[in-house]
Each structure stands twice: as structure tokens, then as C-alpha cells.
Amino acid sequence: MSTHKIPRHVSVSCWQALIDHKKDISRTSLQEMFIQNPGRAKSFSAENNKLYVDYSKHYITEETIQLLISMAQSTDLNGAIQKLFSGATINWTENKAAMHMALRAPADKACLIEGVNVSKQVHDELQHMQDFVTALHSGEFRGHTDKPIETVINIGIGGSDLGPKLVTAALSNFAVSDIDIHFVSNVDINDMNSALEKSDAETTLFIISSKSFTTKETLFNAETAIKWLREHGCKSPEKHLLAVTANHDAAKALGVKDENIFHIWEWVGGRYSLWSAIGLPIAIRIGMDHFRDFLSGASAMDQHFCEQTMENNLPVILALIDIWYINFFHAETMAIFPYDHSLNMLPAYIGQLIMESNGKQIDKEGNQIKYNTSPVIWGGTGNNAQHAYFQCLHQGTHLVPVDFIVSLISNSENKSQHQELLANCLAQGEALMHGHTEVDRAETEWAAYKNIPGNRPSTTILLDELSPATLGSLLCLYEHRCFVQAHIWNINPFDQWGVELGKNIAKQISEELNEATDNNVTHDSSTERLISYYRKKNESC
């Protein structure tokens, strides 16, 4: 296996030009860039579908953008985007298309996968969701004692959990139903118990979300749910079960009725699945009209990504800036700070999207790579994060590019409090860039440990308001940003083989912890000792 220090399909001269340019631009501070170009904020910002993106507080000039675009053009990025939307088999390790965009496309738009138009299938499934949500909200759908459903517990993990959980919380102000919704993902029984203790078996519905219907954590929790229903007098647990899966036979074997199985296709990856029936908890919370608005917002960003030139293409520009920091400034981490408490799950969601997609070290030709790929993504909610992490951002030794996200209009009646939130968001971007000025130093009794140097980069994303459409656009923006990163790095963003090994070893260790079998597996001495330590402690209990 050969190794490569730059992506194989990138022009060497383009890459070298960026290396040389980085040396030049590093001599100029961000503050000086704004002084040299008074129109900088206008030049390096763009608006689309009620999102305003300011990327002027970065180590970039017009020359930087042109060099990055030239590098992207050398990889045929436009061709890659067309191939993605054509429904071609671009997930080459699993021999699948990655056509999640079809889930949010208008009904009259043909979406081809290997020449087959899947649009009707998608919209038939949306109608299935519509019919169910209507029946649930009206009270027509009932449990085994003929009582209407008051609680929904979604059982899933990864993409079957993070996306629906994020959006359900983020759009709570658009709720059309007072049905309680809980999410259970962890195999730790405390996760399930915390949901069950708030629930009544007669009025609780479980949604079991798993594309393969073989995910161990999800099946463990599903079995616990069915056992709980039976223990609480439910003789017909099937009246309290829904499934979202590509494996209908497995769902029926668990006891889910055929009409209560919602379909997801093999060409939909887990971390891109919230646009499908995996998003059923979202639809239950905000209603199908708002859910369709959510899809429409994402579809508008799809259109922007497909049609705009690279210079005006938000996912492309943001991804190229990411490449700039990761591969030329050697940034190893990026932070996301939404200044909206209802978006508190967003850093985790984007973290899964980018790290599971692009945390790869083998390129599309099977070669070991020596350049950096996915950064570590982390973050937190606005003001809380300021009192937890921002010390490191302002005075630490690591370069951490930041995304700030805030809405201009609050869904709350407390406008003054939202204004304070917005002020803090904008202030942090300025503080990271400017730091202390010479005037600050001159007018203040100064000590070196008080100095905030500034020159720290950030992007600010303003939403007109946090709505289904703007949230759909925002999440889709990050999806395509992730795809562009992967294309430049020449990796497959649609598989996740790295999660499999640990799960397989866990199966072996589980047997050893139970002492149910001697599987003759040899572990390293540390793991062997930890297993033995557990057995000894367990014997004494």
C-alpha cells in the first residue's frame, strides 16, 4: 500500500501554491486585513434561503479563495457534485448510492438511482407518515385499552437518534401536539428507565428505528420495551409498536404489524436519515406541514449547492476554508456554538456527521494517506460555553476555527433577553478576532496574563429565525460542506467501517463477562485483567 501526503487527484502545483500563499498571509493579522479592505465584510459574506453567512473573519483574501477554487477545480468538484445528484454508486465500499437528497426533493422532480426514478416511492412513504400522524393526533390511533397515545418513545442510536432528537427539540415552538416524546439510545438500562418511569403502558407508543434492524443496542431496548408492556398488562404489544427500517421481515418477527412499518432505503445513510421516516418523531411533534417545510428548506440548499458557481456556493466556500485550516494551518479541531438553547444538540449532530463521514485514512484507491482529514468537532450552547471553553479559545495555544450560529428573530416574547444573546454572539466573534487593542493596553494597568491576542478565526451564521425551513437549510449546508471536504480528501464519506471492530469485540467480551462460554479468544493483558476484575467483583455481589 502506498502513502500520499496530498490527495492523489489534486494538482500538485495548486497545493504548492496554497502552501506558499499560507506563508505570505500569515504575516498579516485579521485586524490588518479589515483595515486594508474596508469592504471585506461584504466581499466575504453571502445569503441564501434566510441564512446569512459571514466568513470575513478568516485568514483569507480574494487570492486565497481563488487558489482554493483552483485546487477544487483540479479535482473536478463540479463533476463530483453532479455524480452525487445523479444517483450513481458513489459509496463504493458498500456498493450503494447516497441519494438522501431525494428524500426532500419536490414530488415533480425526478430522482434517479441507477436509472430508476425513486420519487414516487419517497412521496408514497411521506403520505404514509401523513396518514399516521393525522390518526395519532386525532386520537384515531389507540393502544390496547382503546386509549389515545400520550407518550412516544423513540428507540434508535446514532443517526436514528441524534437527528430526530435535535430537530424535535429545536422546533419545539412549532409543536402542534402535546404528546410527550422521549429518545432512548443507550444500552444502559438507566436511559430506558428514565423514559419508562414517566410513561403509562396503556398510552405509550414505541418507535423502533433501525435501518438494518440488527443494531444490538436498539434491539436490546426494543425487547425491554416489549417486556415492560407485557409486565404492565398489555396483551397486545403490537398495538404499541412502530418500526422504521429497510428490514421489514425482522420488524414483523419482533411483532410489529405490517401497516406500522415505515420504510427506509439502502441508499439512505444513517446520519442522513432524519429526512426520511426516521424523522417520524419530528413530524409527530411539529405536524406534517411543518415537516414538509423542513424538507423544503433542505431542498432549497440542495438546489443552491447544485446550481451556484463555486465562488457563490456556500457549502463549497465553507468546506474549502475548512480544508485551508486543516491541511495548511494544521488545525485539528473545530468548534460549533449555537446561541440558542434549543439547538444544544447541534454540535453533537454535526460532530457525528463530519467525524463519522470523514474520519478516514484510506483514499478511494485504497491507499494510506498522510494528510489530515476530519477534525475533532466539539462545542456547546452560547453563553454556557463562554463560561466553559472560551478561555481556551481566547488565550490557549491551539488554533480552533469557530462557527457561531444565532437567529435574528426570537420565537420567544422576551425580545430583550434574545437581544442580549445576540449581543454576546456577535461580541465573541469580534473579541476572538480583535483581542485587546493597543488602546486597551495603554489605558489599563497591564499584565501579560491579561492579554487576549485576538487573530482567532470564526464564521457567523445568522438565521432570520429558527424555523423548520431555516433549520432544514442549515443542516443541509453542513451535509454538503462535509461532502466537499471528503471529495477534496479523496475519501468515501458514506461508510463507517471504523465503528464495527469495537462492536464485534464487545460480543466476545459479553460472553466472557457472563462466563456463558469459553470462546478461546485471547485479549491483551490489560483487557484480560479488566475482565477478571469484573468477574471477581461480580462474584462478591
Wavefront OBJ file of the C-alpha trace (Angstrom):
o trace
v 0.000 0.000 0.000
v 1.442 3.362 -0.985
v 1.114 6.527 1.081
v 0.255 10.039 -0.068
v 0.954 13.418 1.508
v -1.563 15.239 -0.674
v -4.790 13.933 -2.229
v -3.929 11.995 -5.392
v -6.383 13.878 -7.622
v -5.306 17.366 -6.513
v -2.968 19.322 -8.768
v 0.456 19.405 -7.090
v 1.035 22.938 -8.338
v -2.289 24.094 -6.847
v -1.436 22.524 -3.490
v 2.058 24.062 -3.521
v 0.609 27.467 -4.396
v -1.545 27.266 -1.274
v 1.470 26.290 0.851
v 3.350 29.337 -0.450
v 0.324 31.594 -0.007
v -0.094 30.454 3.585
v 3.436 31.686 4.355
v 2.596 35.093 2.888
v -0.801 35.532 4.506
v 0.477 34.522 7.942
v 2.405 37.805 8.072
v -0.859 39.771 8.142
v -3.271 39.773 11.072
v -7.031 39.606 10.694
v -7.259 43.127 12.093
v -4.906 44.391 9.384
v -6.928 42.619 6.693
v -10.018 44.597 7.718
v -8.048 47.853 7.708
v -6.633 47.125 4.256
v -10.056 46.238 2.821
v -12.947 48.288 4.299
v -15.414 46.303 2.161
v -14.148 42.974 3.419
v -17.306 42.009 5.336
v -19.430 42.482 2.218
v -16.941 40.647 -0.005
v -16.773 37.605 2.252
v -20.417 37.025 3.119
v -23.409 35.552 1.337
v -27.118 34.990 1.851
v -29.311 32.081 0.842
v -32.765 30.923 1.923
v -32.854 33.135 5.036
v -29.324 32.187 6.104
v -26.695 34.933 6.169
v -23.132 33.637 6.365
v -20.249 35.960 7.261
v -16.884 34.294 6.675
v -14.831 37.503 6.641
v -13.109 36.794 9.982
v -10.821 34.172 8.443
v -7.248 34.146 7.163
v -8.427 34.639 3.601
v -8.153 37.162 0.802
v -9.583 37.156 -2.710
v -6.376 35.409 -3.740
v -6.918 32.708 -1.095
v -10.407 31.964 -2.370
v -9.233 31.803 -5.979
v -6.357 29.472 -5.076
v -8.717 27.207 -3.125
v -11.204 27.176 -6.001
v -8.435 26.355 -8.484
v -7.407 23.465 -6.264
v -11.039 22.261 -6.107
v -11.400 22.570 -9.879
v -8.314 20.408 -10.337
v -10.245 17.599 -8.603
v -13.350 18.047 -10.810
v -15.525 19.037 -7.858
v -18.378 20.058 -10.164
v -18.325 16.598 -11.700
v -18.431 15.022 -8.242
v -21.478 17.101 -7.287
v -23.254 16.072 -10.489
v -22.382 12.438 -9.828
v -23.768 12.672 -6.280
v -27.102 14.017 -7.516
v -27.270 11.582 -10.435
v -27.809 8.649 -8.069
v -24.597 6.929 -9.111
v -22.992 4.322 -6.860
v -20.579 6.657 -5.080
v -20.450 4.713 -1.800
v -18.028 2.292 -3.406
v -17.154 0.256 -0.291
v -20.798 -0.751 0.192
v -21.831 -0.597 -3.479
v -24.605 1.931 -2.827
v -25.783 5.314 -3.993
v -26.018 8.133 -1.451
v -29.198 9.793 -2.586
v -30.634 11.224 0.641
v -31.375 14.417 -1.330
v -34.292 12.517 -2.927
v -35.981 12.418 0.482
v -36.537 16.182 0.401
v -36.969 16.776 -3.330
v -40.327 18.047 -4.677
v -42.739 15.381 -5.905
v -42.421 16.534 -9.523
v -38.625 16.247 -9.552
v -37.206 13.023 -10.965
v -34.648 11.447 -8.627
v -32.801 8.640 -10.354
v -30.855 5.878 -8.659
v -29.120 3.661 -11.196
v -31.672 4.857 -13.737
v -34.764 4.223 -11.574
v -36.908 7.193 -10.508
v -37.499 6.825 -6.754
v -39.558 9.995 -6.335
v -42.904 8.180 -6.164
v -41.611 5.730 -3.534
v -40.388 8.624 -1.398
v -43.625 10.571 -1.606
v -45.734 7.468 -1.019
v -43.824 6.999 2.229
v -44.371 10.664 3.122
v -48.092 10.053 2.620
v -47.833 7.004 4.898
v -46.311 9.296 7.520
v -49.028 11.887 6.900
v -51.807 9.332 7.395
v -50.267 8.002 10.592
v -49.566 11.424 12.123
v -53.133 12.506 11.363
v -54.506 9.353 13.018
v -52.265 9.813 16.043
v -53.111 13.489 16.541
v -56.838 12.909 16.087
v -56.876 10.060 18.603
v -57.883 7.524 15.967
v -54.696 5.533 16.591
v -55.096 3.943 20.029
v -53.413 1.496 22.347
v -54.591 -1.907 23.535
v -57.115 -0.459 26.017
v -58.518 1.892 23.371
v -56.930 4.951 24.965
v -55.261 7.566 22.736
v -51.472 7.794 22.725
v -49.979 10.359 25.100
v -46.294 9.369 25.016
v -43.939 8.348 22.216
v -40.567 6.748 22.962
v -38.157 6.632 20.032
v -35.662 3.760 20.237
v -32.630 4.161 17.993
v -28.950 5.060 18.063
v -26.613 7.226 16.006
v -28.434 8.666 13.016
v -31.705 7.115 14.178
v -31.460 9.146 17.368
v -29.323 12.287 17.088
v -31.102 13.896 14.134
v -34.700 13.422 15.312
v -33.717 14.397 18.860
v -32.033 17.593 17.658
v -34.867 18.740 15.406
v -37.676 17.774 17.792
v -36.089 19.944 20.488
v -35.047 22.755 18.158
v -38.539 23.207 16.706
v -40.497 22.805 19.932
v -42.034 26.253 19.384
v -43.716 24.831 16.284
v -45.328 21.939 18.164
v -48.879 21.082 17.119
v -49.315 18.262 19.632
v -48.763 17.896 23.366
v -47.741 14.232 23.019
v -44.606 13.690 25.105
v -41.637 12.444 23.095
v -38.615 10.709 24.629
v -35.498 9.320 22.985
v -33.689 6.189 24.146
v -30.392 5.219 22.557
v -28.032 3.946 25.235
v -27.960 0.252 26.102
v -27.501 1.445 29.700
v -30.840 0.497 31.302
v -30.947 3.844 33.094
v -31.601 5.540 29.762
v -34.687 3.409 29.136
v -35.841 3.582 32.745
v -35.776 7.377 32.742
v -38.288 7.322 29.866
v -40.441 4.476 31.202
v -40.881 5.988 34.649
v -42.615 8.963 33.012
v -44.870 6.760 30.886
v -48.117 4.797 31.118
v -48.119 1.480 29.231
v -51.719 1.995 28.106
v -50.888 5.260 26.335
v -47.268 4.791 25.222
v -46.100 4.118 21.677
v -42.593 2.889 20.829
v -40.910 3.738 17.526
v -38.079 1.289 16.822
v -35.747 2.918 14.306
v -33.022 0.831 12.706
v -32.298 0.522 9.001
v -30.837 -2.962 9.362
v -32.923 -3.985 12.386
v -29.814 -5.767 13.644
v -28.308 -2.964 15.747
v -27.697 -4.611 19.095
v -28.354 -1.593 21.316
v -31.648 -0.850 19.583
v -32.853 -4.459 19.739
v -31.923 -4.736 23.429
v -34.001 -1.649 24.153
v -36.879 -2.830 21.946
v -37.028 -6.117 23.843
v -37.002 -4.204 27.133
v -39.904 -2.085 25.879
v -41.973 -5.136 24.886
v -41.235 -6.804 28.219
v -42.341 -3.635 30.033
v -45.590 -3.537 28.057
v -46.358 -7.160 28.966
v -45.462 -6.628 32.625
v -47.953 -3.764 32.698
v -50.839 -5.855 31.425
v -50.520 -5.296 27.701
v -51.651 -8.467 25.938
v -51.332 -6.844 22.502
v -47.948 -5.085 22.462
v -48.129 -4.850 18.677
v -50.636 -2.020 19.164
v -47.855 -0.025 20.796
v -45.064 -0.672 18.292
v -43.918 1.096 15.142
v -40.760 0.398 13.163
v -38.709 2.387 10.676
v -36.444 0.015 8.775
v -35.307 -1.460 5.478
v -35.665 -4.943 7.003
v -39.432 -5.474 7.171
v -39.177 -9.197 7.907
v -37.112 -8.597 11.046
v -39.553 -5.938 12.244
v -42.502 -8.288 11.733
v -40.627 -11.057 13.552
v -40.370 -8.723 16.552
v -44.124 -8.250 16.480
v -44.625 -5.023 14.526
v -47.698 -5.055 12.303
v -47.055 -4.593 8.602
v -49.067 -1.367 8.382
v -46.978 0.083 11.217
v -43.658 -0.446 9.445
v -42.239 2.627 7.724
v -39.660 2.134 5.017
v -36.150 3.474 4.677
v -33.997 2.611 1.683
v -30.499 1.169 1.496
v -29.310 4.303 -0.308
v -30.022 6.400 2.802
v -27.132 6.532 5.257
v -27.950 6.665 8.949
v -26.521 10.127 9.556
v -28.543 11.441 6.598
v -31.773 9.699 7.573
v -33.691 12.325 9.555
v -35.282 13.467 6.263
v -36.938 10.024 5.946
v -39.441 8.232 8.181
v -36.635 8.198 10.769
v -37.903 11.757 11.247
v -41.305 10.470 12.376
v -40.844 11.883 15.923
v -40.254 15.286 14.319
v -43.488 15.006 12.342
v -45.380 13.905 15.453
v -44.128 16.968 17.324
v -44.476 19.689 14.668
v -47.000 18.155 12.250
v -46.527 17.139 8.641
v -46.973 20.653 7.224
v -44.005 21.900 9.226
v -42.096 18.694 8.472
v -42.572 19.364 4.761
v -41.309 22.931 5.328
v -38.238 21.381 6.957
v -37.698 19.242 3.849
v -38.278 22.240 1.579
v -35.614 24.272 3.375
v -33.109 21.488 2.803
v -34.203 21.099 -0.811
v -33.565 24.811 -1.405
v -29.991 24.342 -0.155
v -29.645 21.283 -2.425
v -30.596 23.486 -5.352
v -28.138 26.191 -4.273
v -25.349 23.601 -3.994
v -26.100 22.173 -7.444
v -26.567 25.405 -9.334
v -24.300 28.080 -7.878
v -20.779 28.697 -9.099
v -18.023 27.818 -6.652
v -17.421 31.497 -5.841
v -21.035 31.874 -4.684
v -21.619 28.381 -3.321
v -21.875 28.410 0.470
v -21.180 24.705 1.157
v -18.211 24.834 -1.223
v -16.705 28.025 0.216
v -17.070 26.878 3.831
v -15.618 23.450 3.036
v -12.643 24.991 1.243
v -11.993 27.236 4.242
v -12.091 24.080 6.382
v -9.503 22.469 4.081
v -7.411 25.645 4.323
v -7.201 25.359 8.120
v -6.945 21.578 8.434
v -4.361 20.942 5.732
v -2.372 24.175 5.623
v -2.657 25.614 9.150
v -2.830 22.111 10.668
v -5.898 22.832 12.797
v -7.019 19.599 14.450
v -10.297 20.748 15.943
v -13.256 22.958 15.065
v -15.951 24.289 17.382
v -19.655 24.995 16.873
v -21.522 27.342 19.200
v -25.251 27.874 18.596
v -26.592 30.818 20.588
v -29.958 29.157 21.024
v -30.611 26.676 23.812
v -32.982 24.665 21.639
v -30.007 23.892 19.365
v -27.980 22.389 22.203
v -27.753 19.057 20.333
v -26.359 20.675 17.175
v -22.620 20.279 17.981
v -23.124 16.559 18.665
v -25.152 16.142 15.471
v -22.587 17.949 13.307
v -19.840 16.072 15.126
v -21.344 12.748 14.089
v -21.956 13.980 10.542
v -18.392 15.130 9.936
v -16.329 12.761 12.080
v -18.175 9.585 11.089
v -18.172 10.655 7.444
v -14.641 11.969 7.103
v -12.637 10.332 9.878
v -10.838 8.181 7.318
v -7.210 7.316 6.498
v -7.631 5.318 3.267
v -8.377 7.057 -0.025
v -10.730 5.897 -2.775
v -7.949 3.927 -4.442
v -7.174 2.045 -1.233
v -4.012 3.984 -0.418
v -2.889 5.065 3.049
v -2.972 8.851 3.295
v -0.616 11.106 5.210
v -2.610 14.333 5.191
v -5.167 15.291 7.823
v -8.845 14.553 7.271
v -11.711 15.128 9.717
v -11.032 17.464 12.623
v -12.471 16.809 16.052
v -15.805 18.655 16.204
v -16.974 19.955 19.562
v -18.922 22.848 21.020
v -21.790 23.881 23.242
v -24.578 26.402 23.588
v -23.701 30.089 23.529
v -23.397 31.750 26.889
v -22.903 28.470 28.742
v -19.939 27.670 26.507
v -18.453 31.104 27.171
v -18.117 30.111 30.819
v -16.663 26.702 29.988
v -14.484 26.711 26.867
v -13.850 30.252 25.698
v -10.855 30.822 27.952
v -9.022 28.254 25.820
v -10.245 29.855 22.590
v -9.095 33.346 23.578
v -5.807 32.600 25.332
v -4.969 28.986 24.540
v -2.242 27.724 22.234
v -4.397 25.839 19.701
v -5.892 27.264 16.527
v -9.622 26.489 16.711
v -11.830 27.848 13.897
v -15.302 28.549 15.272
v -18.820 28.588 13.827
v -21.229 30.918 15.649
v -24.928 30.353 14.907
v -27.735 32.646 16.068
v -31.201 33.712 14.934
v -32.124 37.363 14.453
v -35.746 36.990 15.489
v -36.682 35.157 18.660
v -39.585 32.745 18.894
v -39.965 33.944 22.474
v -41.861 37.027 23.610
v -38.837 38.111 25.669
v -37.137 40.204 22.989
v -34.687 41.936 25.334
v -33.255 38.647 26.547
v -32.803 37.434 22.981
v -31.101 40.714 22.121
v -28.644 40.057 24.952
v -27.990 36.605 23.495
v -27.361 38.072 20.042
v -25.055 40.717 21.511
v -22.973 38.030 23.208
v -22.685 36.030 19.988
v -21.511 39.000 17.928
v -19.207 40.152 20.720
v -17.400 36.822 20.890
v -16.657 36.870 17.165
v -15.225 40.358 17.486
v -13.258 39.514 20.636
v -11.726 36.426 19.039
v -10.613 38.459 16.046
v -9.526 41.731 17.698
v -8.400 40.715 21.146
v -7.119 43.663 23.154
v -6.179 46.760 21.192
v -3.148 48.951 21.814
v -5.517 51.495 23.375
v -6.751 48.820 25.783
v -3.188 48.091 26.779
v -2.271 51.749 27.174
v -5.304 52.648 29.280
v -5.259 49.613 31.536
v -2.916 48.568 34.281
v -1.498 45.729 32.270
v -0.057 42.322 32.939
v 0.897 39.764 30.321
v -1.518 37.179 31.658
v -4.436 39.522 30.931
v -3.567 39.894 27.271
v -6.005 38.488 24.724
v -4.087 38.424 21.441
v -7.021 38.041 19.062
v -6.398 36.903 15.494
v -8.633 33.845 16.067
v -10.882 32.928 13.103
v -14.643 32.408 13.076
v -17.704 32.170 10.842
v -21.016 33.723 11.882
v -24.236 32.198 10.551
v -27.365 34.283 11.072
v -30.799 32.707 10.687
v -33.694 35.069 10.027
v -35.433 32.980 12.662
v -35.209 29.395 13.827
v -37.939 27.793 11.718
v -38.430 24.409 10.031
v -37.220 25.815 6.707
v -34.137 27.605 8.046
v -33.135 24.614 10.175
v -33.509 22.355 7.136
v -31.261 24.673 5.131
v -28.690 24.864 7.931
v -28.372 21.099 8.350
v -28.205 20.591 4.587
v -25.474 23.243 4.383
v -23.344 21.167 6.758
v -24.111 17.946 4.840
v -22.814 19.333 1.561
v -19.895 21.056 3.294
v -18.955 17.610 4.613
v -19.246 16.088 1.123
v -16.943 18.708 -0.405
v -14.338 18.082 2.301
v -14.465 14.351 1.550
v -14.154 14.904 -2.181
v -11.054 17.072 -1.786
v -9.522 14.479 0.557
v -10.410 11.713 -1.942
v -12.217 9.618 0.672
v -15.626 7.941 0.912
v -17.834 9.904 3.346
v -20.716 7.431 3.199
v -19.339 4.399 5.033
v -18.309 3.932 8.678
v -16.284 0.753 8.966
v -14.459 2.151 11.970
v -17.447 1.520 14.239
v -17.592 -2.219 13.535
v -14.477 -3.648 15.199
v -15.324 -2.493 18.707
v -18.866 -3.872 18.381
v -17.541 -7.267 17.299
v -15.089 -7.429 20.194
v -17.897 -6.395 22.559
v -19.857 -9.504 21.523
v -16.907 -11.687 22.510
v -16.335 -9.894 25.807
v -20.043 -10.016 26.665
v -19.892 -13.811 26.523
v -16.803 -13.836 28.737
v -18.341 -11.493 31.290
v -21.283 -13.864 31.577
v -18.935 -16.858 31.597
v -21.523 -18.447 29.314
v -18.909 -19.889 27.010
v -15.202 -20.377 26.585
v -14.680 -18.792 23.194
v -10.897 -19.209 23.345
v -10.387 -15.549 22.460
v -7.105 -14.078 23.641
v -7.111 -10.405 24.596
v -4.252 -8.136 25.518
v -3.167 -8.391 29.155
v -4.908 -5.141 30.106
v -8.301 -6.250 28.761
v -7.884 -9.745 30.264
v -7.206 -8.200 33.660
v -10.209 -5.873 33.418
v -12.477 -8.833 32.572
v -11.066 -10.809 35.501
v -11.516 -7.834 37.813
v -15.187 -7.582 36.809
v -15.735 -11.305 37.413
v -14.222 -11.127 40.894
v -16.311 -8.110 41.851
v -19.428 -9.679 40.378
v -18.889 -12.908 42.331
v -18.778 -10.965 45.586
v -22.073 -9.170 44.905
l 1 2 3 4 5 6 7 8 9 10 11 12 13 14 15 16 17 18 19 20 21 22 23 24 25 26 27 28 29 30 31 32 33 34 35 36 37 38 39 40 41 42 43 44 45 46 47 48 49 50 51 52 53 54 55 56 57 58 59 60 61 62 63 64 65 66 67 68 69 70 71 72 73 74 75 76 77 78 79 80 81 82 83 84 85 86 87 88 89 90 91 92 93 94 95 96 97 98 99 100 101 102 103 104 105 106 107 108 109 110 111 112 113 114 115 116 117 118 119 120 121 122 123 124 125 126 127 128 129 130 131 132 133 134 135 136 137 138 139 140 141 142 143 144 145 146 147 148 149 150 151 152 153 154 155 156 157 158 159 160 161 162 163 164 165 166 167 168 169 170 171 172 173 174 175 176 177 178 179 180 181 182 183 184 185 186 187 188 189 190 191 192 193 194 195 196 197 198 199 200 201 202 203 204 205 206 207 208 209 210 211 212 213 214 215 216 217 218 219 220 221 222 223 224 225 226 227 228 229 230 231 232 233 234 235 236 237 238 239 240 241 242 243 244 245 246 247 248 249 250 251 252 253 254 255 256 257 258 259 260 261 262 263 264 265 266 267 268 269 270 271 272 273 274 275 276 277 278 279 280 281 282 283 284 285 286 287 288 289 290 291 292 293 294 295 296 297 298 299 300 301 302 303 304 305 306 307 308 309 310 311 312 313 314 315 316 317 318 319 320 321 322 323 324 325 326 327 328 329 330 331 332 333 334 335 336 337 338 339 340 341 342 343 344 345 346 347 348 349 350 351 352 353 354 355 356 357 358 359 360 361 362 363 364 365 366 367 368 369 370 371 372 373 374 375 376 377 378 379 380 381 382 383 384 385 386 387 388 389 390 391 392 393 394 395 396 397 398 399 400 401 402 403 404 405 406 407 408 409 410 411 412 413 414 415 416 417 418 419 420 421 422 423 424 425 426 427 428 429 430 431 432 433 434 435 436 437 438 439 440 441 442 443 444 445 446 447 448 449 450 451 452 453 454 455 456 457 458 459 460 461 462 463 464 465 466 467 468 469 470 471 472 473 474 475 476 477 478 479 480 481 482 483 484 485 486 487 488 489 490 491 492 493 494 495 496 497 498 499 500 501 502 503 504 505 506 507 508 509 510 511 512 513 514 515 516 517 518 519 520 521 522 523 524 525 526 527 528 529 530 531 532 533 534 535 536 537 538 539 540 541
